[in-house]
Amino acid sequence: MNPELKEIKPLKVTKPDIDFVVEDHELNRFVEDVYGLQDYNVACSEEWSNDTEHRVEARKEELAQYYKDKLKDLSTNSYTLSAIMSDLCNRDLIKPGVYLITVCW
């Protein structure tokens, strides 16, 4: 042990602004159930790697027509997670906040 421990600056830490933690496979199941999809995979849709974590905000907001159109056929659209999260929030199916999505397969 360092005898001069009193001279060491304390470790700086920050409190993460995460409200909810969800595993990718649970989000996949929920999106499939809500939108009537089969084989939805958020990691593939967003091009996320294995053993990663991703911060996504869900908030109630009016979606642009572009995203409303994309939500009509999620089976062929990529990069739609922010629109999905806002839509789920707008429909009171999830709470607004910051979600940490963990990816592991």
N, C-alpha and C positions, 0 to 999 in steps of 0.2 A: 504494500500500500504506500502511496506517495505521502510522505510526512508533511508536505506543504499543501495538503488538500484544501486548506482554507483559501489558497490563492487561485484556485481554479474557478473560472467563470462557470456559472450554472448552465446547464444545457437549455437552449432555447427551444421551446415547443409551442405549437399552436393547437388550438382546439379545432378540429375539423368541423366544417359546417355541414355535416351529414345528418339528415333527419331519419333516413331509413336505409337499411341494407337488404338487398335482395339478390338471390342467386339467379344466374341467367336462365337456368332450366325452369325455375319457378315463374319468371317473367314470360318465358316462351309459352308455358302452359296457360297462363292467364290471358295473354294476347290471343292465343288460339281459341280459348273459350269465348272471349268477348266478341271476336270478329269472325268466328266460325271458320278458322283456318286449320289446315293440317300442316305439320312440319315447319312451323315458323321457327326461325333461329335468329335471335337478336345478334349473336356474335357474327354470324355470316352476313346478315343484313348491314351491319355497321363495320364489317371487316376488322373485328377485334381478334386478338391472339388469345391463346390459352394462358391461364394463370395471370390474368390481368384484372384490374378494377377500373371502373369508369363512372365518373360523376355525371349525373343527368338531372336536370331540374324539371319538375312537373309544376305547372302553374295554370290557373284558369286564364285563358286568353282567347280572343277571337282568332281562329285559324284563317290564314290566307286561302283563297280559292285553290291555289296551286296544291296546298297540303290537303285540303278537303278532297280534291280529285285523287291524290295519291292514296288516301285512306280507303277509297272505294275498292282498290285492288292491291292489297298489301303483298300478295303472292309474287308480284313482279317488280316490286319497288324496293330499292335499297335506300339507306340513309333516311329513314322515316321515323326513327325513334322519338325525336323531340316532338313531332306531330302526334304520335301515338300517345306519349305521356300527357300532352296537353289535352288531347281528346278524352282520355280516361279521366283526367282531372275535371274537365268540363262536365262530364257525365256523372261526377261524384262516385266513381268507381275506385279511385285512389285519392289519397290526401295530397294537397299541394306540399311541396318541399323538395329537398335535395336527396336524391337516391344514389346510393353507391351500388353499382351492379357488379357482382363478382363473376368472373368467367372461369370455369374449370370443367374440362371434359376428360 
